Amino acid sequence: MGLKNGMQLWVAIIMSALIFGVAHGDPASFPVLFCIGVALALLRLWTGSYWPGFFLHFLNNGLSAVLIILALHGLNG
């Protein structure tokens, strides 16, 4: 929300998504992370709360971790 106060809304969303993508430090995943960053920024604006984005990010990371663990153990079907 701090970015929103200093620039146009669409620029703040793009900047926030760029920061989100870069902060993860995985260039190969950057396009997907950028899209997730945009979605989380929009969710924050639409709901007025950080909590929905927090829980969405938590679920995404949790699901990814479970799928990786299953794949490592050969349980992915």
ChimeraX attribute file (.defattr): number of C-alpha atoms within 10 A of each C-alpha:
attribute: neighborCount
match mode: 1-to-1
recipient: residues
	/A:1	13
	/A:2	8
	/A:3	13
	/A:4	14
	/A:5	9
	/A:6	10
	/A:7	12
	/A:8	10
	/A:9	14
	/A:10	12
	/A:11	13
	/A:12	19
	/A:13	22
	/A:14	16
	/A:15	18
	/A:16	21
	/A:17	23
	/A:18	18
	/A:19	14
	/A:20	20
	/A:21	22
	/A:22	15
	/A:23	11
	/A:24	11
	/A:25	10
	/A:26	11
	/A:27	10
	/A:28	8
	/A:29	12
	/A:30	18
	/A:31	14
	/A:32	11
	/A:33	21
	/A:34	20
	/A:35	16
	/A:36	19
	/A:37	23
	/A:38	22
	/A:39	16
	/A:40	22
	/A:41	20
	/A:42	15
	/A:43	17
	/A:44	17
	/A:45	14
	/A:46	9
	/A:47	11
	/A:48	11
	/A:49	11
	/A:50	13
	/A:51	12
	/A:52	14
	/A:53	19
	/A:54	13
	/A:55	11
	/A:56	15
	/A:57	15
	/A:58	12
	/A:59	12
	/A:60	12
	/A:61	12
	/A:62	12
	/A:63	12
	/A:64	12
	/A:65	12
	/A:66	11
	/A:67	14
	/A:68	14
	/A:69	13
	/A:70	13
	/A:71	12
	/A:72	10
	/A:73	9
	/A:74	9
	/A:75	10
	/A:76	10
	/A:77	5
